[in-house]
């Protein structure tokens, strides 16, 4: 990375000089207000990245009441997790008269470019997307109040998380107490902070209770479409001598899809295979035999992110330790426990 800007502040003029364009062109590229050629856009964004430039928020008169605009960066809206988080965030912001700009950055988009693009239009930002690098977050926090959701804490940011490690260890011990001895973790621990903590809890329970590390995880995306691949990998491993009798899945979507695919292969849950998940989405209560899982407060994540961001925008600099929301084990029938399916409440 170039360091020729180290002795002077990086401004829009610096970016324009580096890219060889006018400041108006830089402004248009970053705001997306008018189209720019692909070549020009690439030059501007490369200059922005090289110089680690973060657009300043629009100037506001001092001591004049303002209408806050919050940015919320998500990796997608598919599935119940992010829709619940968004609902909690938006409803809380609306009660305070705040606007919300939602940026959805899936795998097909340049997530970091999308974040840079909105910075000049918002008063603060919540990042609930693991594809945004820590280096960019450290740049953003210099000029923009920032809250992280379900991510590792970064200095200068507020952070709202749920408890993952203890609850995952408890879930794993629950299966071990049922006599399951060949457990497999389903999900990619390298995909997100939450999943890595759940895998760590899984391993901790195995080593403390059985003195073994267990089999390697089945590294798939924690989404419904991965169920088929999970079962294919399990059966291929079984054919090679890697028998399994219990699955600890990264989330409920993955667990429920895997249960359906196991049934198609003639494997009964929980008689042949115990399956547990994480999240406690609504379907977990209704798909027989009922999914044993961990309930996490998804709407509360969004609500607290909005609260902490509002406080940050207002100037709070104290109490920046990560806020960890509690989770709880919900026992149903997929682990082998007796469960009354007429109990719609689910516990």
Backbone as numpy.savetxt, mean C-alpha at the origin, in Angstrom:
# Nx Ny Nz CAx CAy CAz Cx Cy Cz
24.39 11.37 -10.85 23.55 12.56 -10.85 24.43 13.80 -10.85
24.06 14.80 -11.67 24.85 16.02 -11.74 24.75 16.80 -10.44
25.85 17.49 -10.08 25.85 18.28 -8.84 26.19 19.74 -9.10
26.11 20.18 -10.36 26.51 21.54 -10.67 25.58 22.58 -10.08
24.41 22.16 -9.57 23.46 23.10 -8.97 23.64 23.21 -7.47
24.68 22.55 -6.91 24.78 22.46 -5.46 24.93 23.82 -4.78
25.54 24.82 -5.47 25.82 26.10 -4.83 24.70 27.11 -5.01
23.62 26.74 -5.62 22.52 27.68 -5.81 21.21 26.94 -5.67
20.15 27.63 -5.26 18.86 26.95 -5.13 18.33 26.51 -6.48
17.66 25.38 -6.49 17.09 24.87 -7.74 15.72 25.48 -7.92
15.53 26.21 -9.00 14.27 26.86 -9.31 13.79 26.42 -10.68
12.63 26.92 -11.07 12.11 26.60 -12.41 13.05 27.15 -13.48
13.78 28.26 -13.15 14.74 28.81 -14.11 15.91 27.84 -14.31
16.34 27.20 -13.21 17.43 26.23 -13.31 17.04 25.07 -14.20
15.80 24.60 -14.02 15.30 23.48 -14.83 15.24 23.88 -16.30
14.71 25.09 -16.56 14.60 25.56 -17.94 15.97 25.66 -18.60
16.94 26.17 -17.86 18.31 26.28 -18.39 18.88 24.91 -18.71
18.69 23.95 -17.79 19.23 22.60 -18.01 18.56 21.93 -19.21
17.24 22.12 -19.36 16.51 21.46 -20.44 16.62 22.21 -21.77
17.08 23.48 -21.71 17.19 24.26 -22.92 15.85 24.71 -23.46
14.92 25.01 -22.56 13.58 25.46 -22.95 13.23 26.68 -22.11
12.09 27.28 -22.39 11.64 28.43 -21.61 11.00 27.97 -20.31
10.90 28.92 -19.34 10.24 28.56 -18.08 8.77 28.27 -18.32
8.17 28.90 -19.33 6.77 28.63 -19.66 6.60 27.18 -20.09
7.57 26.68 -20.86 7.51 25.28 -21.31 7.63 24.33 -20.13
8.56 24.63 -19.20 8.69 23.80 -18.00 7.38 23.78 -17.23
6.77 24.96 -17.06 5.51 25.06 -16.33 4.42 24.24 -17.00
4.34 24.31 -18.33 3.31 23.56 -19.06 3.50 22.06 -18.91
4.76 21.61 -19.00 5.03 20.17 -18.87 4.66 19.67 -17.48
5.02 20.43 -16.45 4.77 19.98 -15.07 3.30 20.08 -14.69
2.59 21.04 -15.26 1.17 21.18 -14.91 0.28 20.37 -15.82
0.81 20.02 -17.02 -0.02 19.28 -17.97 -1.12 20.14 -18.56
-0.96 21.47 -18.50 -2.03 22.37 -18.94 -2.22 22.36 -20.45
-1.11 22.21 -21.19 -1.18 22.11 -22.65 -0.21 21.04 -23.11
-0.47 20.42 -24.26 0.40 19.34 -24.72 1.80 19.85 -25.05
2.78 18.98 -24.88 4.16 19.26 -25.30 4.64 18.04 -26.06
5.59 18.25 -26.96 6.10 17.12 -27.73 6.76 16.12 -26.79
6.80 14.87 -27.21 7.40 13.82 -26.38 8.86 14.13 -26.09
9.57 14.68 -27.09 10.99 14.99 -26.92 11.18 16.10 -25.89
10.35 17.14 -25.98 10.45 18.25 -25.03 10.10 17.80 -23.63
9.03 17.04 -23.52 8.61 16.55 -22.21 9.72 15.71 -21.58
10.35 14.86 -22.37 11.42 14.01 -21.85 12.60 14.85 -21.36
12.96 15.90 -22.11 14.07 16.77 -21.71 13.76 17.47 -20.39
12.53 17.97 -20.26 12.15 18.68 -19.03 12.15 17.73 -17.84
11.54 16.56 -18.00 11.46 15.63 -16.89 12.83 15.08 -16.51
13.72 14.92 -17.48 15.07 14.48 -17.15 15.79 15.56 -16.35
15.60 16.83 -16.73 16.20 17.93 -15.98 15.65 18.00 -14.56
14.34 17.80 -14.43 13.70 17.80 -13.12 14.29 16.72 -12.23
14.48 15.54 -12.81 15.03 14.42 -12.04 16.50 14.65 -11.70
17.28 15.11 -12.66 18.71 15.35 -12.41 18.93 16.40 -11.33
18.10 17.42 -11.35 18.26 18.53 -10.40 17.49 18.32 -9.10
16.71 17.23 -9.04 15.88 16.94 -7.86 14.98 18.13 -7.54
14.38 18.67 -8.61 13.53 19.86 -8.46 12.14 19.45 -8.00
11.63 20.15 -7.00 10.26 19.96 -6.52 9.53 21.28 -6.66
8.45 21.34 -7.47 7.73 22.61 -7.65 7.20 23.13 -6.32
7.34 24.43 -6.13 6.77 25.06 -4.94 5.27 25.16 -5.11
4.56 25.05 -3.99 3.11 25.26 -4.04 2.83 26.72 -4.38
1.70 26.94 -5.01 1.34 28.29 -5.40 1.36 29.22 -4.20
1.90 30.44 -4.39 2.00 31.39 -3.28 0.64 31.76 -2.75
0.53 31.89 -1.45 -0.72 32.27 -0.80 -0.44 33.45 0.12
-1.35 34.42 0.23 -1.16 35.51 1.18 -1.07 34.98 2.59
-0.19 35.56 3.40 -0.02 35.13 4.78 -1.24 35.54 5.60
-1.64 34.65 6.52 -2.73 34.92 7.45 -4.09 35.08 6.78
-4.22 34.59 5.55 -5.52 34.60 4.88 -6.06 33.19 4.87
-7.32 32.96 5.31 -7.87 31.60 5.32 -7.77 30.97 3.94
-7.38 29.73 3.90 -7.22 29.04 2.63 -8.10 27.81 2.57
-8.40 27.41 1.36 -9.13 26.17 1.12 -8.10 25.09 0.79
-7.95 24.12 1.65 -6.92 23.11 1.46 -7.27 22.16 0.32
-6.27 21.80 -0.44 -6.40 20.76 -1.44 -5.41 19.65 -1.11
-5.93 18.45 -0.90 -5.10 17.29 -0.53 -4.88 16.40 -1.74
-3.65 15.96 -1.94 -3.36 14.96 -2.95 -3.29 13.58 -2.34
-3.84 12.59 -3.01 -3.80 11.20 -2.54 -3.30 10.33 -3.68
-2.16 9.67 -3.47 -1.54 8.86 -4.52 -1.75 7.38 -4.19
-2.43 6.68 -5.09 -2.76 5.26 -4.90 -2.23 4.45 -6.07
-1.96 3.16 -5.84 -1.52 2.30 -6.94 -2.67 1.77 -7.79
-3.89 1.94 -7.33 -5.06 1.45 -8.06 -6.30 1.58 -7.20
-7.45 1.29 -7.80 -8.71 1.32 -7.06 -9.43 -0.01 -7.10
-8.82 -1.01 -7.75 -9.44 -2.33 -7.82 -9.39 -2.99 -6.45
-10.44 -3.71 -6.12 -10.48 -4.41 -4.83 -10.94 -3.50 -3.71
-11.28 -4.09 -2.58 -11.87 -3.32 -1.48 -10.89 -2.49 -0.67
-9.62 -2.85 -0.66 -8.67 -2.17 0.23 -8.58 -0.68 -0.09
-8.22 -0.36 -1.33 -7.99 1.03 -1.67 -9.31 1.82 -1.78
-10.38 1.15 -2.17 -11.66 1.86 -2.21 -12.12 2.25 -0.81
-11.88 1.38 0.18 -12.21 1.71 1.57 -11.31 2.82 2.10
-10.02 2.73 1.79 -9.09 3.76 2.22 -9.49 5.12 1.64
-9.81 5.12 0.34 -10.22 6.36 -0.33 -11.50 6.91 0.29
-12.44 6.03 0.59 -13.70 6.47 1.19 -13.47 7.15 2.53
-12.63 6.55 3.37 -12.32 7.14 4.67 -11.61 8.47 4.54
-10.72 8.57 3.56 -9.96 9.80 3.35 -10.87 10.92 2.84
-11.65 10.63 1.81 -12.49 11.66 1.19 -13.57 12.16 2.14
-14.19 11.25 2.88 -15.28 11.67 3.77 -14.74 12.56 4.89
-13.55 12.27 5.38 -12.94 13.09 6.43 -12.54 14.46 5.89
-11.94 14.48 4.71 -11.57 15.75 4.10 -12.80 16.60 3.80
-13.87 15.96 3.33 -15.09 16.69 2.99 -15.70 17.37 4.20
-15.64 16.71 5.35 -16.20 17.31 6.56 -15.47 18.59 6.95
-14.21 18.70 6.56 -13.41 19.90 6.85 -13.41 20.88 5.69
-14.21 20.59 4.65 -14.29 21.48 3.50 -13.08 21.46 2.60
-12.36 20.34 2.62 -11.14 20.23 1.82 -11.41 19.49 0.51
-10.66 19.83 -0.50 -10.76 19.14 -1.79 -9.72 18.03 -1.84
-10.00 17.01 -2.65 -9.08 15.87 -2.80 -8.77 15.65 -4.27
-7.49 15.59 -4.58 -7.04 15.22 -5.92 -6.47 13.81 -5.82
-7.10 12.86 -6.50 -6.66 11.46 -6.44 -5.83 11.14 -7.68
-4.65 10.61 -7.45 -3.77 10.21 -8.55 -3.60 8.70 -8.46
-4.06 7.99 -9.47 -3.93 6.54 -9.52 -2.77 6.19 -10.44
-1.75 5.58 -9.87 -0.53 5.26 -10.62 -0.36 3.75 -10.68
-0.92 3.12 -11.69 -0.74 1.69 -11.83 0.55 1.42 -12.61
0.77 0.15 -12.90 2.04 -0.24 -13.53 2.24 0.37 -14.91
1.16 0.85 -15.53 1.27 1.38 -16.89 1.68 2.85 -16.91
1.79 3.48 -15.73 2.07 4.91 -15.68 3.39 5.18 -14.97
3.97 6.34 -15.27 5.16 6.81 -14.57 4.70 7.46 -13.28
4.75 6.70 -12.19 4.18 7.16 -10.93 4.88 8.42 -10.43
6.20 8.46 -10.52 6.93 9.60 -9.97 6.68 10.87 -10.78
6.55 10.73 -12.09 6.22 11.89 -12.92 4.83 12.41 -12.56
3.91 11.50 -12.27 2.55 11.90 -11.89 2.55 12.66 -10.57
3.40 12.23 -9.64 3.49 12.93 -8.35 4.05 14.33 -8.56
5.13 14.45 -9.31 5.72 15.76 -9.55 4.71 16.70 -10.22
3.90 16.14 -11.08 2.96 16.95 -11.86 1.92 17.65 -11.00
1.50 17.02 -9.89 0.42 17.60 -9.10 0.92 18.48 -7.95
2.22 18.48 -7.67 2.72 19.15 -6.47 2.38 20.63 -6.44
2.40 21.30 -7.59 2.11 22.72 -7.61 0.65 23.05 -7.41
-0.23 22.03 -7.40 -1.68 22.27 -7.31 -2.28 21.84 -5.99
-1.44 21.36 -5.05 -1.97 20.84 -3.80 -1.25 21.47 -2.61
-1.88 21.40 -1.45 -1.29 21.93 -0.23 -0.57 20.85 0.58
-0.87 19.60 0.32 -0.24 18.50 1.02 -0.54 17.21 0.28
0.24 16.16 0.59 0.09 14.93 -0.18 0.15 13.71 0.74
-0.69 12.73 0.44 -0.66 11.42 1.09 -0.21 10.40 0.05
0.81 9.64 0.36 1.34 8.64 -0.57 1.07 7.25 -0.01
0.20 6.52 -0.69 -0.12 5.15 -0.32 0.24 4.24 -1.48
1.45 4.39 -1.95 1.91 3.70 -3.16 3.37 3.34 -2.97
3.68 2.05 -2.98 5.05 1.59 -2.72 5.98 1.80 -3.90
5.44 2.17 -5.07 6.32 2.36 -6.22 6.99 3.74 -6.20
6.52 4.64 -5.33 7.16 5.95 -5.21 8.42 5.80 -4.37
9.56 6.18 -4.91 10.84 5.94 -4.25 11.00 6.82 -3.01
11.81 6.34 -2.09 12.10 7.13 -0.89 12.85 8.40 -1.25
13.68 8.34 -2.28 14.44 9.54 -2.67 13.50 10.65 -3.12
12.45 10.31 -3.86 11.49 11.34 -4.28 10.72 11.86 -3.07
10.34 10.97 -2.16 9.62 11.41 -0.96 10.46 12.40 -0.18
11.77 12.16 -0.08 12.64 13.07 0.66 12.74 14.44 -0.04
12.60 14.45 -1.35 12.55 15.72 -2.07 11.22 16.44 -1.82
10.13 15.69 -1.90 8.79 16.27 -1.77 8.59 16.90 -0.40
9.06 16.21 0.65 8.80 16.66 2.02 9.48 18.00 2.32
10.46 18.40 1.51 11.13 19.68 1.73 10.19 20.85 1.50
9.20 20.67 0.63 8.32 21.78 0.28 6.84 21.50 0.52
6.48 20.25 0.71 5.06 19.89 0.76 4.78 19.00 1.96
3.83 19.37 2.83 3.45 18.48 3.93 3.09 17.10 3.39
3.64 16.04 4.00 3.54 14.69 3.44 3.18 13.68 4.51
2.25 12.79 4.17 1.87 11.67 5.04 1.99 10.39 4.22
2.61 9.37 4.80 2.74 8.07 4.15 1.75 7.10 4.75
1.18 6.24 3.93 0.23 5.22 4.38 0.77 3.85 4.02
0.84 2.97 5.04 1.27 1.58 4.84 2.64 1.50 4.16
3.53 2.39 4.59 4.90 2.39 4.09 5.85 2.55 5.25
7.13 2.25 5.00 8.17 2.53 5.98 8.19 4.03 6.27
8.42 4.39 7.52 8.50 5.79 7.88 9.71 6.45 7.23
9.56 7.72 6.87 10.63 8.53 6.31 10.71 9.81 7.14
11.91 10.22 7.48 12.10 11.40 8.32 11.42 12.62 7.70
10.68 13.35 8.51 10.01 14.56 8.05 8.58 14.33 7.60
8.16 13.06 7.51 6.80 12.73 7.11 6.02 12.13 8.28
4.73 12.37 8.30 3.88 11.56 9.16 3.67 10.21 8.48
3.34 9.19 9.27 3.12 7.85 8.74 1.97 7.19 9.48
1.04 6.61 8.72 -0.09 5.88 9.30 -0.02 4.44 8.77
0.04 3.49 9.70 0.19 2.08 9.34 -0.80 1.25 10.15
-0.92 -0.03 9.79 -1.62 -0.98 10.64 -0.61 -1.97 11.20
-0.97 -2.60 12.29 -0.11 -3.62 12.90 -0.18 -4.88 12.06
0.94 -5.35 11.57 1.00 -6.52 10.70 1.75 -7.69 11.32
2.88 -7.42 11.94 3.78 -8.48 12.39 3.13 -9.36 13.45
2.62 -8.78 14.52 2.06 -9.56 15.63 0.85 -10.36 15.18
-0.03 -9.73 14.41 -1.26 -10.41 13.99 -0.96 -11.55 13.02
0.03 -11.38 12.15 0.41 -12.46 11.24 1.02 -13.63 12.01
1.84 -13.32 13.01 2.42 -14.38 13.85 1.32 -15.13 14.60
0.32 -14.39 15.09 -0.79 -15.02 15.80 -1.59 -15.92 14.87
-1.81 -15.46 13.66 -2.54 -16.23 12.65 -1.80 -17.53 12.33
-0.49 -17.44 12.19 0.33 -18.61 11.89 0.32 -19.60 13.05
0.47 -19.09 14.26 0.42 -19.97 15.44 -0.93 -20.67 15.55
-1.97 -19.98 15.15 -3.31 -20.58 15.18 -3.37 -21.83 14.30
-2.76 -21.76 13.11 -2.73 -22.93 12.24 -1.85 -24.03 12.82
-0.74 -23.64 13.41 0.14 -24.63 14.04 -0.59 -25.34 15.18
-1.40 -24.60 15.92 -2.17 -25.19 17.02 -3.21 -26.18 16.50
-3.61 -26.02 15.24 -4.53 -26.97 14.61 -3.80 -28.21 14.10
-2.51 -28.29 14.32 -1.74 -29.46 13.88 -1.20 -29.36 12.47
-1.33 -28.19 11.84 -0.77 -28.00 10.50 0.74 -27.82 10.62
1.48 -28.56 9.86 2.94 -28.55 10.00 3.69 -28.14 8.73
2.98 -28.10 7.61 3.63 -27.77 6.34 2.96 -26.51 5.77
3.37 -25.37 6.33 2.74 -24.10 6.00 3.51 -23.37 4.90
2.75 -22.67 4.08 3.33 -21.89 2.99 2.76 -20.47 3.06
3.64 -19.48 2.93 3.18 -18.09 2.83 2.91 -17.78 1.36
1.76 -17.19 1.08 1.36 -16.90 -0.30 1.30 -15.39 -0.49
2.19 -14.87 -1.33 2.29 -13.43 -1.57 3.75 -13.05 -1.65
4.03 -11.90 -2.26 5.42 -11.48 -2.46 5.84 -10.51 -1.36
6.70 -10.94 -0.43 7.13 -10.05 0.66 7.90 -8.83 0.17
8.42 -8.88 -1.05 9.15 -7.74 -1.58 8.28 -6.71 -2.24
6.97 -6.94 -2.23 6.05 -6.08 -2.98 5.58 -4.87 -2.20
5.55 -4.96 -0.87 5.08 -3.82 -0.08 5.54 -3.96 1.37
5.51 -2.85 2.09 5.87 -2.84 3.50 4.96 -3.77 4.29
3.64 -3.67 4.08 2.69 -4.50 4.82 2.96 -5.98 4.63
3.15 -6.39 3.38 3.33 -7.82 3.10 4.66 -8.32 3.68
5.69 -7.49 3.64 6.97 -7.91 4.23 6.83 -8.12 5.73
6.04 -7.28 6.41 5.83 -7.43 7.84 5.00 -8.68 8.15
4.04 -8.98 7.29 3.23 -10.19 7.50 4.08 -11.45 7.30
4.96 -11.41 6.33 5.85 -12.55 6.11 6.82 -12.70 7.27
7.29 -11.58 7.81 8.19 -11.62 8.96 7.49 -12.24 10.17
6.21 -11.89 10.36 5.45 -12.49 11.45 5.25 -13.98 11.26
5.00 -14.38 10.02 4.85 -15.80 9.66 6.13 -16.57 10.00
7.26 -16.03 9.58 8.53 -16.71 9.85 8.82 -16.76 11.35
8.53 -15.69 12.04 8.79 -15.63 13.47 8.01 -16.72 14.20
6.73 -16.89 13.85 5.91 -17.91 14.50 6.46 -19.31 14.23
6.92 -19.55 13.01 7.45 -20.88 12.67 8.74 -21.17 13.44
9.64 -20.20 13.48 10.93 -20.45 14.14 10.76 -20.57 15.65
9.87 -19.76 16.23 9.67 -19.81 17.67 8.90 -21.06 18.11
7.95 -21.51 17.28 7.10 -22.63 17.66 7.65 -23.97 17.18
8.20 -23.99 15.96 8.66 -25.25 15.36 10.18 -25.29 15.18
10.83 -24.17 15.30 12.28 -24.14 15.11 12.70 -24.31 13.67
11.78 -24.02 12.72 12.10 -24.15 11.30 11.69 -22.86 10.58
12.25 -22.63 9.40 11.93 -21.42 8.65 10.75 -21.62 7.71
10.37 -22.85 7.45 9.27 -23.10 6.54 9.72 -23.10 5.09
8.77 -23.37 4.21 9.08 -23.42 2.78 9.17 -22.00 2.21
9.82 -21.84 1.05 9.89 -20.51 0.42 8.49 -20.00 0.11
8.28 -18.69 0.15 6.95 -18.14 -0.16 6.63 -18.31 -1.64
5.35 -18.36 -1.93 4.91 -18.33 -3.33 4.73 -16.86 -3.69
5.65 -16.36 -4.49 5.71 -14.92 -4.77 4.80 -14.56 -5.93
3.61 -14.12 -5.58 2.65 -13.65 -6.58 2.09 -12.32 -6.10
1.48 -11.58 -7.03 0.79 -10.36 -6.66 -0.40 -10.71 -5.77
-0.66 -9.88 -4.79 -1.73 -10.18 -3.84 -3.05 -9.68 -4.38
-3.51 -10.34 -5.44 -4.78 -9.98 -6.07 -5.48 -11.25 -6.54
-6.76 -11.12 -6.80 -7.61 -12.27 -7.13 -7.08 -13.09 -8.30
-6.56 -12.42 -9.32 -6.14 -13.13 -10.53 -4.95 -14.07 -10.29
-4.30 -13.96 -9.14 -3.13 -14.80 -8.86 -3.51 -16.19 -8.34
-4.79 -16.41 -8.01 -5.20 -17.68 -7.41 -4.83 -18.89 -8.24
-5.03 -18.80 -9.54 -4.73 -19.93 -10.43 -3.24 -20.27 -10.38
-2.39 -19.26 -10.45 -0.95 -19.49 -10.41 -0.52 -20.09 -9.08
-1.15 -19.65 -7.99 -0.81 -20.18 -6.66 -1.02 -21.69 -6.62
-2.19 -22.13 -7.06 -2.51 -23.55 -6.99 -1.62 -24.36 -7.94
-1.34 -23.81 -9.09 -0.44 -24.50 -10.03 0.94 -24.70 -9.40
1.45 -23.68 -8.74 2.76 -23.79 -8.10 2.74 -24.75 -6.91
1.66 -24.73 -6.15 1.54 -25.64 -5.02 1.52 -27.10 -5.48
0.73 -27.38 -6.51 0.61 -28.76 -7.00 1.91 -29.22 -7.66
2.60 -28.30 -8.35 3.88 -28.66 -8.95 4.90 -28.98 -7.85
4.90 -28.19 -6.77 5.80 -28.46 -5.65 5.47 -29.76 -4.96
4.18 -30.03 -4.82 3.74 -31.28 -4.17 4.21 -32.49 -4.97
4.15 -32.37 -6.30 4.59 -33.47 -7.15 6.09 -33.73 -6.99
6.81 -32.71 -6.54 8.25 -32.84 -6.33 8.59 -33.16 -4.88
7.55 -33.41 -4.07 7.79 -33.80 -2.68 7.56 -32.71 -1.66
7.13 -31.51 -2.08 6.90 -30.41 -1.13 5.41 -30.37 -0.77
5.02 -31.25 0.14 3.62 -31.31 0.55 3.25 -30.07 1.36
1.97 -29.72 1.36 1.49 -28.55 2.10 0.15 -28.88 2.74
-0.10 -28.31 3.92 -1.40 -28.51 4.55 -1.98 -27.22 5.13
-1.30 -26.10 4.89 -1.82 -24.83 5.37 -1.24 -23.67 4.59
-2.08 -22.67 4.27 -1.64 -21.51 3.51 -1.94 -20.24 4.31
-0.92 -19.42 4.49 -1.09 -18.10 5.09 -0.97 -17.10 3.95
-2.10 -16.53 3.55 -2.14 -15.67 2.37 -1.98 -14.20 2.74
-1.36 -13.44 1.85 -1.04 -12.04 2.11 -2.27 -11.18 2.31
-3.37 -11.53 1.65 -4.62 -10.81 1.88 -5.81 -11.70 1.54
-7.01 -11.19 1.79 -8.21 -12.00 1.61 -8.51 -12.29 0.14
-8.29 -11.30 -0.74 -8.55 -11.54 -2.16 -7.78 -12.75 -2.65
-6.53 -12.81 -2.30 -5.67 -13.93 -2.70 -6.12 -15.22 -2.05
-6.48 -15.16 -0.77 -6.92 -16.36 -0.05 -8.22 -16.92 -0.64
-9.19 -16.06 -0.91 -10.49 -16.53 -1.41 -10.36 -17.10 -2.82
-9.57 -16.44 -3.67 -9.36 -16.95 -5.02 -8.65 -18.30 -4.98
-7.69 -18.46 -4.08 -6.96 -19.72 -3.95 -7.88 -20.82 -3.45
-8.79 -20.51 -2.52 -9.75 -21.49 -2.03 -10.63 -22.02 -3.16
-11.07 -21.12 -4.02 -11.92 -21.53 -5.15 -11.14 -22.44 -6.09
-9.89 -22.08 -6.37 -9.09 -22.88 -7.29 -8.72 -24.23 -6.68
-8.49 -24.27 -5.37 -8.24 -25.55 -4.71 -9.45 -26.47 -4.82
-10.63 -25.90 -4.65 -11.86 -26.70 -4.76 -11.99 -27.31 -6.15
-11.59 -26.58 -7.17 -11.66 -27.10 -8.54 -10.70 -28.27 -8.76
-9.67 -28.32 -7.91 -8.72 -29.43 -7.99 -9.07 -30.56 -7.03
-10.24 -30.47 -6.41 -10.70 -31.52 -5.50 -10.10 -31.44 -4.11
-9.48 -30.31 -3.74 -8.90 -30.14 -2.40 -9.91 -29.41 -1.52
-10.22 -30.02 -0.38 -11.22 -29.45 0.52 -10.57 -28.53 1.55
-11.21 -27.40 1.78 -10.80 -26.46 2.82 -11.86 -26.49 3.93
-11.47 -26.80 5.17 -10.11 -26.95 5.69 -9.64 -28.40 5.83
-10.43 -29.38 5.38 -10.08 -30.78 5.62 -8.70 -31.13 5.07
-8.45 -30.77 3.81 -7.17 -31.08 3.19 -6.15 -29.95 3.38
-6.63 -28.75 3.28 -5.75 -27.58 3.36 -6.45 -26.49 4.17
-5.77 -25.97 5.18 -6.27 -24.80 5.91 -5.80 -23.55 5.18
-6.68 -22.56 5.08 -6.34 -21.31 4.38 -6.76 -20.13 5.25
-5.85 -19.18 5.42 -6.18 -17.95 6.16 -5.73 -16.74 5.34
-6.34 -15.60 5.63 -6.05 -14.38 4.87 -5.72 -13.21 5.76
-5.95 -12.01 5.21 -5.67 -10.77 5.96 -6.49 -9.66 5.31
-7.25 -8.93 6.11 -8.05 -7.75 5.72 -9.45 -7.81 6.30
-10.11 -9.01 6.21 -11.51 -9.18 6.60 -12.44 -8.39 5.71
-12.35 -8.64 4.40 -13.29 -8.03 3.46 -14.63 -8.75 3.57
-15.68 -8.14 3.05 -17.04 -8.65 3.26 -17.21 -10.08 2.75
-16.62 -10.40 1.60 -16.79 -11.74 1.02 -16.27 -12.83 1.94
-15.32 -12.49 2.81 -14.74 -13.48 3.71 -15.78 -14.09 4.64
-16.88 -13.37 4.87 -17.91 -13.85 5.79 -18.88 -14.82 5.10
-18.92 -14.78 3.78 -19.99 -15.48 3.08 -19.53 -16.67 2.24
-18.27 -16.68 1.79 -17.82 -17.80 0.97 -17.50 -18.98 1.88
-18.24 -20.09 1.76 -18.00 -21.25 2.64 -16.56 -21.75 2.50
-15.95 -22.17 3.60 -16.50 -22.32 4.96 -16.33 -21.09 5.84
-16.16 -19.91 5.26 -15.87 -18.70 6.02 -14.38 -18.57 6.24
-13.81 -17.44 5.89 -12.36 -17.28 5.91 -11.87 -16.75 7.25
-10.97 -17.49 7.87 -10.26 -16.99 9.05 -9.23 -15.97 8.57
-9.19 -14.82 9.23 -8.41 -13.71 8.70 -8.04 -12.75 9.81
-7.44 -11.65 9.43 -7.13 -10.56 10.37 -7.88 -9.32 9.90
-8.62 -8.74 10.79 -9.39 -7.54 10.45 -8.52 -6.31 10.61
-8.40 -5.54 9.54 -7.66 -4.28 9.64 -8.58 -3.12 9.29
-8.38 -1.96 9.91 -9.28 -0.82 9.75 -8.95 0.00 8.51
-9.41 -0.43 7.35 -9.03 0.21 6.10 -9.57 1.64 6.00
-10.83 1.84 6.37 -11.39 3.20 6.35 -10.67 4.10 7.35
-10.29 3.53 8.50 -9.60 4.32 9.51 -8.22 4.77 9.02
-7.58 3.94 8.21 -6.31 4.35 7.61 -6.49 5.64 6.82
-7.53 5.66 5.99 -7.81 6.86 5.20 -8.19 8.04 6.07
-9.00 7.79 7.08 -9.46 8.87 7.96 -8.29 9.52 8.68
-7.40 8.69 9.25 -6.28 9.24 10.00 -5.26 9.90 9.08
-5.13 9.39 7.87 -4.22 10.04 6.92 -4.69 11.46 6.63
-6.00 11.64 6.46 -6.56 12.98 6.20 -6.36 13.89 7.41
-6.57 13.35 8.61 -6.40 14.14 9.83 -4.95 14.59 9.99
-4.02 13.64 9.84 -2.61 13.96 10.03 -2.12 14.96 8.96
-2.64 14.83 7.74 -2.22 15.76 6.69 -2.73 17.16 7.00
-3.98 17.27 7.43 -4.55 18.57 7.78 -3.71 19.23 8.89
-3.32 18.45 9.86 -2.49 18.98 10.95 -1.12 19.42 10.44
-0.57 18.64 9.54 0.74 18.98 8.96 0.67 20.29 8.18
-0.37 20.43 7.38 -0.54 21.66 6.60 -0.69 22.85 7.54
-1.33 22.61 8.68 -1.52 23.67 9.66 -0.27 24.03 10.43
0.81 23.29 10.24 2.08 23.66 10.85 2.57 22.75 11.95
1.84 21.65 12.25 2.31 20.77 13.32 3.60 20.10 12.92
4.58 20.11 13.85 5.86 19.45 13.61 6.20 18.46 14.71
5.36 18.37 15.75 5.61 17.42 16.82 4.84 16.12 16.57
5.12 15.11 17.38 4.41 13.84 17.30 4.41 13.27 15.88
5.60 13.06 15.35 5.69 12.54 13.98 6.08 11.06 13.97
5.95 10.40 15.11 6.19 8.95 15.14 5.09 8.24 14.33
5.40 7.11 13.71 4.37 6.38 12.96 3.16 6.06 13.84
1.99 6.29 13.31 0.75 5.94 14.01 0.34 4.55 13.54
0.32 3.60 14.46 0.04 2.20 14.11 -1.35 1.83 14.63
-2.26 1.53 13.71 -3.63 1.18 14.08 -3.72 -0.32 14.38
-4.53 -0.69 15.37 -4.59 -2.11 15.78 -5.37 -2.96 14.79
-5.03 -4.26 14.77 -5.75 -5.26 13.99 -6.20 -6.37 14.94
-7.07 -7.27 14.47 -7.50 -8.37 15.35 -7.80 -9.62 14.53
-7.53 -10.76 15.14 -7.79 -12.05 14.52 -9.30 -12.32 14.49
-9.80 -12.76 13.34 -11.21 -13.15 13.18 -11.24 -14.61 12.76
-11.77 -15.47 13.63 -11.76 -16.92 13.40 -13.08 -17.36 12.78
-12.96 -18.05 11.64 -14.14 -18.66 10.99 -13.81 -20.13 10.72
-14.23 -20.66 9.59 -14.09 -22.09 9.39 -12.92 -22.57 8.56
-12.26 -21.68 7.81 -11.23 -22.13 6.86 -9.96 -22.63 7.53
-9.81 -22.38 8.82 -8.63 -22.85 9.56 -8.87 -24.20 10.21
-10.15 -24.62 10.27 -10.49 -25.88 10.93 -11.34 -25.70 12.17
-11.60 -24.45 12.56 -12.47 -24.19 13.71 -13.93 -24.38 13.34
-14.76 -24.72 14.34 -16.19 -24.74 14.13 -16.67 -23.31 13.99
-17.54 -23.09 13.01 -18.04 -21.72 12.79 -19.47 -21.77 12.29
-20.29 -20.90 12.84 -21.70 -20.83 12.47 -21.86 -19.86 11.31
-22.14 -20.34 10.10 -22.26 -19.46 8.94 -23.43 -18.50 9.01
-24.37 -18.73 9.94 -25.49 -17.79 10.08 -25.07 -16.56 10.88
-23.87 -16.60 11.43 -23.36 -15.44 12.19 -22.76 -14.47 11.20
-23.59 -13.58 10.64 -23.15 -12.67 9.60 -22.11 -11.71 10.11
-22.09 -11.44 11.40 -21.09 -10.52 11.97 -19.69 -11.06 11.74
-19.56 -12.37 11.64 -18.30 -12.97 11.18 -17.35 -13.42 12.24
-17.42 -12.91 13.45 -16.42 -13.30 14.46 -16.75 -14.64 15.07
